[in-house]
Amino acid sequence: MCGICGKININNREVVDARFIHKMTEVLKHRGPDDEGIYINGNVGIGHRRLSIIDLSKDARQPMSNEDKSIWIVCNGEIYNFQELRKVLEKKGHIFCSRSDTEVIIHLYEELGTDCVEKLRGMFAFCIWDEKRKRLFLARDRIGQKPLNYAIKNGNIIFASEIKSILQDPEISREVDINALDSYLTYQYVPAPETMFSGINKLPPAHSLVWENGKIKIERYWNLNFQNKINMAEDEFCQRILDLLTEATKIRLVSDVPLGVFLSGGIDSSAIVGLMSKLSSHPVKTFSIGFEEETFNELKYARKVAKIFATDHHEYIVKPEALNILPKIIWHFNEPFADSSCIPTYYLSKMTRQEVTVALNGDGGDETFAGYERYVANKIANIYNLIPQSIRKNLVSFITTVLPESTRRKDFIKRFKRFAKANDSSRERRYARWMSIFDDDLKSNLYSEKLKNRLKGIDSWDYLLDVYRQSDANNFIDATLFVDIMTYLPGDLLVKIDISSMANSLETRSPFLDHKLMEFAASIPSNLKLKGWTTKYLLKKALTKILPKDILNRRKAGFGVPIGTWFRQELKDYAYDILLSEKSLKRGYFKKEAIKRILDEHTKGKIDHGARIWSLINFELWHQMFIDNYSFQNGY
């Protein structure tokens, strides 16, 4: 696991300065504290920061080249099938100088050109410079586990694992992308290919970028197919799922450094713990996070799983003072990111890194096997719509105007309000509403007239609706799984785990995100993933050989954070001070009275605006750090 960066002067022969590439790598040092490498060849400069995982020797240093030094690569990630690929390539006469998985990509590129990505099984973001063809080739893994950002400015291409590395170039301006701001307040993250910086883009998952002969081509190289369903007995499906998940876990245990696993006590992480314990000859190291607020604390479930599998278990309790590290987190995330679970994920990674260098996790199980309760809500909505509209209207009016919202994780009133407000839309737009922090009405009240004028004609939900249109699924459940895999998973969950772990120089691996497992899951009929009201039906059945019933059948909790409670108690003054400061209001994005109303409604217990307050605070502190260029004592 590493950090990569580079600059290519594509329209001129101006020499790239090695000192500049060093500046780019230096801000990525947390991603690779073990070594730095730089390659300069005239108008081409690429850099690498190394976190040594496989082949700890100097032979595996990057940038790395082929035999005649005409092809150079920097790569961030892991290729899990590199050993079998290497055997094939050696039979074809390719000579290897290391045991590194990255070196396999170079020789595979020599054989297949840019089609080499289709043979790779793993998580990756890499750059190949082909000196003979004068070709730049950037590629990102299928699901988007590893980040890759780029900018094209004044005849240059500049790329990096993190935006802050690109910002080392003085030619790159720091301007807020207004459309991205609107998307951020809708989804709590900025969807690819946008970033919050105007002129800087994300390369989307499963895409490559090629510059050659003065032209740039960006294209998708992989997609999930939900149409070709397989007809099997349930037991056959279960065995196949278990075989694929076991294999996906096994190949992710290849490492020359110590490994562990994140354990939440939920089905997915517990399954990985069980499989790791089966595959390991020594006790697995497990790591869990908890809260003092009981409705958010799942440590008792994690402890039970740890006891079942006799793991070497470690725990950490997150308290409100954890927000003292918020500037540091904002610096690491590079752009506003409003998923508050990044805080416990950061602390979990920090604790884990004290013991191991690699940690497996259960990410991807919900999106692949239909684990979210909102999938059930889609079914409930169809029944709810059978109730006469006049009765629905009176019910909604009573609940939304009379009953207050709690900050508890599974508060019924809050969830019903969200459900009812979205239910007058089409199925796709209804789902977009459920995935939103600020809906159109809230944003209209929040935005200044100037901001509204700049966004005229823009509908942030078009992003999600367009992905629905791209799906080949024959039913709404599969189409929604496709949407979550293409949007929420890479835009939110995988950003959170990558940034939080790499901020602590920790590599994370996700067996549920193995593309062979995901392709098989896409071929399973949707009524076996969500059967009746049972989420993850087939996965749970497959895991009965590994996990006890009370773990398999417990209600999904998620990795929530009690920010709603914190903003009503310990952090109330902090929220008012940040969001109603003269500095914040002078920016002209939001109306003062709207922000005050959100804060007042929340602190008085009328509406739980915790997630909205959190998103606004994140944006304000990010603006101070990255746009105003203020420094934070705890940030850098």
N, C-alpha and C positions, 0 to 999 in steps of 0.2 A: 504494500500500500504506500502510495507516494503522492507527491505534488508535481505537476508538470506545467511548463510554460514555454513561450517562445514568441519570436517576432520574425516575420519575413517581409522584406521590402519587395513587393511583387511587381511594381512598375518601374523600379530603378535599381541600380547596382550599389546603392549606398550601403556601406559596411555597418553591420549591427555591432554595437559596442558590448563587449563582454561584461563591462561594469553594469550596464543596464540589465542584462539578463540575470546577473547576480542579485540586483535589487529585486527583480521579480521573484527569484527563488527564495530570497531571504524572508519575505512575508509569508512564504509557504512552509517555513521551517517546522512548524508544528505537525505538518502532514508527513514530514520525513526528516526526523532529527538525526539520523545516522550518517548521512553523507550528502554531498552536493556534487552535481556534475553539469558541465556546460560544454556545448559544441557550437563553434562559430565557423562559418564558411562564407565569407563575403557578406552577401545580403541576407544570410540565414543565420539565426541564432536560436537555439533551443536549450532549455534548462530542466533540471530534475532535482527533487529532494527525495531522499530514499529512507523508507522505513523497512529495514531488512526483515524478511519473513522466510523466503525460500532462497537457498544458496547465499549464505552470509558472507561469502568471500568477495574480494575485489573484482573477481572475474565477472560478477553480475552487476557491476556498476553501470549506470546509465548517465548520459545517452550511450546507446549501444549500436553497433554497426554490423553489417554482413562482412563476408570475407574480404572483399575488395574496397570496403569503406565507401561504397556508392549509395548505400541506403542506411539511414539513421533513424532511431526510434527513441521516444520517451513514452513511458506507459505508467498509468496509475491503475492498479487493480490486481486481480488474480485470474489466471486461466486454468481452470480445474482439469481440463483434458489435455494439458500440455505434454504429458508423458507419452500418451498414445500418438499424438500428432508428431512428436519428436521422432518416434520410431519409424513412422512413415516417411518423414523427411530425410532421415539418415539413410534409408534404403534408396532414396533418390540421389544420394551423393552430397547432401548438405553437411557441412562441418560445423560443429558447435564448440564454443569456447567456455561455456558455463553450464550450470544445471538450472538456469533461470527459465521461468515460463515466458518472460518477455522475449527472449531470443527466438523462441518458436514463432512468434508473430512475424519477425523479419523474414525468416526463410519461407514461411507460408505465403507472405506477400510476394516473394520472388516467384513462387509457383503460380499463384492465383491472382495477383494484383489486388485491386480493391475488393474483390469477392472473398478475400481471406476472412473477413469478419463473420461470414456465414458458417465457418467451421469452428469458431471459438465458443467455448462453453464456460461462461464465467461473468465476472463484472469487470468492466474496463473503460477507460478513456485514454486514447493514445494519439500521438502524432507521429507520422512517418514522413521524412523528407527524402525524396528520391532524386538524387543529384543528377543522374543521367537524363531523366525525363523532365527535370525541373518541376516536379509535382509535389504538392503538399496534400497530405491525406490525413484528415482527422476523423475519428470514429468513436462512438459511444455505445455502451452495451445495450442489450435489448430492452431492459426494464428501466434503466436510468439509475442504477445504483451508484455509479461514479459520475461526477459532474464535469462539464466541459463548457467553458464560456469563451466567446470570441468577439472581436470588434474589427471592423474594416474602416480604416481612417487614412486619408491622404496617401493612398496607394500602398498601404501596409495592412497585413493581417497580423493581429496580435491575439494570442489565446492563452488560457490558463485554467487550472483547476478551480481557482477562486477569483472573483471579480477584483478583489483588492490588489491582486498581482497585476492585472491589466491596468489598474489605475496608477501604477508606477510610471506609466508613459505620460509625459506632460501634454501630449497631443490629444489625449482622451479627456473630453470635458465631463464635468460632473453636473448633469442636469437630470431632474426628475422626469421620468416618462409618465405623463398624466394618465394614459390608458392603463399602464401597469398599476398605478395607484388605485384606480377604479377596480381593477381585477383583484388586487390584494385585499381590499376591503370587502370584496365579495367572497373570496375563497380562503382567506388567511395566508395565502402565499401568492407569488407572482408566477403564473403559468408560463412554460416554455412556448415559444422561443423568446418571449419578452424577459427583460430584467427591469428593476426599478430605475436603471440608468438608461437614458436615451442614448442609442448608438451602440450599446453592448447587448449581445444576444446569448441565449443558451442554445447549444446544439441539442435538439430533442433526443430522447431515447430512441434507440434502433435506427439512428440516422448517421450518415457520413457526410463529410464536406470534402470536396476535391477542388483544388485550384491547379489548373494546368492550361497552358497556352492562352493565358490572359483571361480565362473564364472560371467562374466559380459555380459548382454544381452541388446542391444539397439534396439528398434523396434518402428515402426509407429503405432499409434492407430486410426487415422482418416484421411480421404481424401475427396476431393470434387469429386462428380460424375457429369460429364457433358453429359453423354449419355442418361439418362432417362428424355426425354423432356416431358413437360406437354402441352396438347392441350386445350387452353382457349381463350375466346374472350379477346381483349385488355383491355376492361373495367374491366373484372374479374381479369386479371393480375394486373392492377393498384390498385384495391381495396385490393388485397392480399398483395402487396408490402407495401401499406400505413398501413395496419393493423399490419404487422410484424415489420415495422420500428417504429410505434407508441409504440408497446409493448416493443421493444428493448430499446427505449428511456425511457419508464416508469420504467422498472426494474433497469435502471441505475441511477434513481433518489433517490434510497434508500440510505440514509446517515444520520449520526448523526452530521454532520458538514456542513457548507455552501457550495453550489454548484454554478457554473457559466458555461459559454460555450465560446470556441474560435470561433470568427466570422471573416471569411476572406471576406465575401461578395459573395463567390461562392455558387453554388447550394447546396452542401452537408451540409456545416456548417449552411447555411441559413435555410435549412429544419429542422435541429436539433433545431435551435433557435425557429422556428415556432411551432414545436411539444412541446418543453419545455414550451413555453408560454401558450399553450393550456392546458398543464397538471399541471401548477403551479398556485397557488393562489396569487402570488405576482410577481412583475416585475423581469424578468430574468436578471442576470448580464452578460453582454457581453464584450469581450475583443478582441481588434484588433491591428494590427501592420501595420506601413506604412513606406515609404521611401521618401526622398526629390526628387529623380529621378522619374518623372511623369509616365514613362512607366512601372515602377515597383510598383506604388502606387495604391492600391485598396480601400483606405479608404472611397471613396465616395460611393462605393457599400455597404460596411459594414454599413455606416451611414444610408443609405436608409433602409436597413433591420432592423436596430435598431429602426428607427423611426416607421416603419410599426408595429412592435410588442411592441413598447413602452418599450424598455429595459433600464436598468441602464447601460449605455454604457461607456467604457473606452478605450483610445487609447495611442499608444506610437510610436514615430518616431525613426527609426534606422538610424544612421549616420556612416560614415567611421571610426570614432574613436571607434566604437563598437569593432573593432579588438583588442583593448587593453585588452579585456577579453579572447582573443584566447588561451593563456596558460591555463586559468581556464577551458575553454571548452574542450581542449585536455585532461586535467587531468580527467575530468568527463567521456569522451567518451572511455577512456582506450586503444583504438587502433585508428589508423588513420581513419578519416571519412570525406569524401570530399563533402558531400552535404552542400553547403554553407548556405542553409536555416536553418541550426541548430542555426545560430546566432540570427535571428529574433525569432525563436521558443524559444530559451533560454530567450530572453528579454520578450516575450509574457508570458512565464511561470512565470517569476520573477514578472511582473506587476500583473498577475492574483492572485498569491499567497498572495499578500498584502490584497486581498479582500475575497478570498475563499480558501478552501482546496481541492476541487474536481472540475474539469472542463471537460465538455463533448466536443467532437469535431466531425468533419465530415470525419475522416480518413476511407478509404476503399471503398468509393462510386465509385471512378473512376475504381478501379480494379474489383469491383463486377458488375458494370453496364456499362462498356466500355466507360469511360469518356475521355480518352487521345486522342489527335489528331494523335498520331502515329498509332492508330487503323485505322483511315481514310487513313493515308499514306500507309498502307498495300494495301488498295484498289486502291489508285492512282498508286502504283508501278505496279500493274497488267496492267493498261492502258498504263502507260509510256513505258512498255516493248514492246508494239505493235509498237512503233515508230522505224523505221529502225535504226540499230545500228550505222551506219555511221553518221546519223543526231544527234543521242544522243551523240556520241563521240565529235563532233564539238561543240555542245551546252555546254557540260560539260567542255570542254577545255577552251572555252571563259569565262564562268562564274567563274571557279576556278582559272584561271591565271590572269584575268584582273580586276575583280571586288573585291573591298575590303569588309571585314566583319565589320558590326557595332556591338557595344556592347548592342544594344537595345534588349529587351527580345525576340521579335518575328521577328528578322531580317530575311528577305527572303533569302538573299544570303547565309548566314551561314547555314540556314536550308536546302537550295537546295543542297549545297555542301555535306552536311552530307547524304542527301537522295540519290544523284547520286552516291556517292562513294560506298555506301552499296548495290546498286541495281544490281550489277553483281553477287551477291551471291544467294544461295538458300533462300527461304522465312525465314527459321529459322535462318540461319547465317546472313541474312540481318537484322533481328530484333536484333540479338546480336550486330551487328555493331551500330545500332541506340542507343542501351543502353550503348555504350562504351564511355569513356572519351578519352583514348589513344587506337587507333586501332593498328594492328600489325605493320604497317609501322612506325608509330610514336614511338612505343616502341622499334622497331629495331634500329632506329636512336638514341634514348635516352639511351638505356642500354649499359653499359660497356661490353667489350668482356667477362670478367669474369662472369658477371651476365648472359649474354646470354648462356654461356656454362653450367652454373648451371641449366638453364631452358630448356635446349635442350630436345625436344620431348614433351614439355608441351604446351597445347593450352588452354588458360584461358576461351575461349568460350565453351569448353566442358561442363562446369557447366550448362550454360543455355540450350545448346542443349540436354543434358541428361534429363533435366526437361521437355522439349518438348516431349521426347520419353516416359516419364512416364505418360503423359496425355492420358485420354481415350476419348478425344473430337473427334468429327467427322468432324470438320471444323477448319480452321486456326484461326478464331477470338476467338472461345472458347478455343482453345489450347493456344493462346497467353494470354488470361485472366488467365488461369490456371498458366502459367509461371510467370506472374506478381504477382499473389497471393502467389506463392511459393518462389519467389526470391526477387523482388524489394520491395514488401510490407514489409516482415519481415526483410529483410537485410538492408534496407535504411529507409523507412518512419517510421516504428515502433521503430527502434533503436533511431531515431532522437527525436521522441516524448517522449519515455520512459526516455532517458538520460536527455534531456532538462528539462522535468517537474520534475523528481526526484532530479535533481541537486538543485531545488528550493523547495523540499519537497511538491510537488503538485501532486495529483493523477489525471490522465486523463482517460476518458472512451469513448469508440467508438461504438455507436449504429450500425453503418453500418458493424461492424465486428462481430456482433452476428452470431453465426454459423448457426442458424436456418434460418435467412434471407439469408445468403450466399448460403446455400444449395438450398433454393427455387430459388434464382437468377440463380444458375447453371442449373436449370431445364427449364429456359426460353429460347426459341429459340434465337440464336444469332442475327438473323435479326431483332429482336425486341429490342435488346440492342443497336446495331449499325444499324440503318435503313437508307439506302442510305449513305449520308454524315453526318447524324445527330447522334452525340454521345449521349449516355444515353437517347435514345428516349423514352423508356417505363418509366424510372424513372421520366423524365421531365413531361410526361403526367400524371403520378400518383401524382406529386407534384403541378399540376395546382390548386388543392383545397387549397393549402397552400401559394404558392409564386406567385408574379406578373410575367407577361410574360417577362419583360425586365431583370429580374434576371435569369429566366429560360433559356432565349435565348442568353444571352451574351456569348461572346467567352471565353473559358477557359483560365485563365491566369497562374495558378500555384502560388507557394509560392517562387518566384524568388528573387534573391539578386543581386544588380548591381556590383558584384565584378569585372567584366570586365572594367567598367568605373573607379572603384576605383584603379585598378592596372595600369591604364593609367594616373591617376592623383595623388591623395593624397598618394597612397600607392606604387607608382612606385619604389622609392628608397628602400623602405622596402623589396619588392620582390627581387630586385637585391642583396641586402645585405645578405638576408637569404640564397638564393639558390646558390649564387656564393661565399659564404664564404669558407675559407680554411677548416674549420671544416666539412662542408657539402660535399665538393668535395673529401676529404680524405676517405670518407666511401667507395668509389669505386663502388657505384651502377650505377651512371649515368655519361655520358660524359659532360665535361664542355662546349664544343662547342655546344652541342645539347640544353642544358639548356639556354645558352646565346641566341641562335637562337630563341627559344620559347619566351623569354622575349623581344627580339628586335622586332620580328614580331608583337607581341602584342602591345607594346608601340608605334610603328610606324603606327598602325592602319591597318596593312595588313591582319592579321588573329586574330580572337577573341580566345585567349588561356586562358581566365580568369579562367575557370573551371580546366584546366590542371595546371596552376600556383598555384591555390588554393590547389589542391591535393598534389603537391610537397611540398608546404610550410607546410601543415599539417603533412606529413610524416616526414619531417626534424625536426619540433618542437617536434613531438611525440618521435622520436628517441632520441633527447636530453633528454627528460624528463624520458622516461621509460627504455631506453637501456643504455644511458650514465649516467643516474641518476643525471643529473643536476637539480638544483632547480630553480624555477621561482618565482619572487617576487609576481606576480599576480596569480600564478597557484594554489597553495595549499590553 
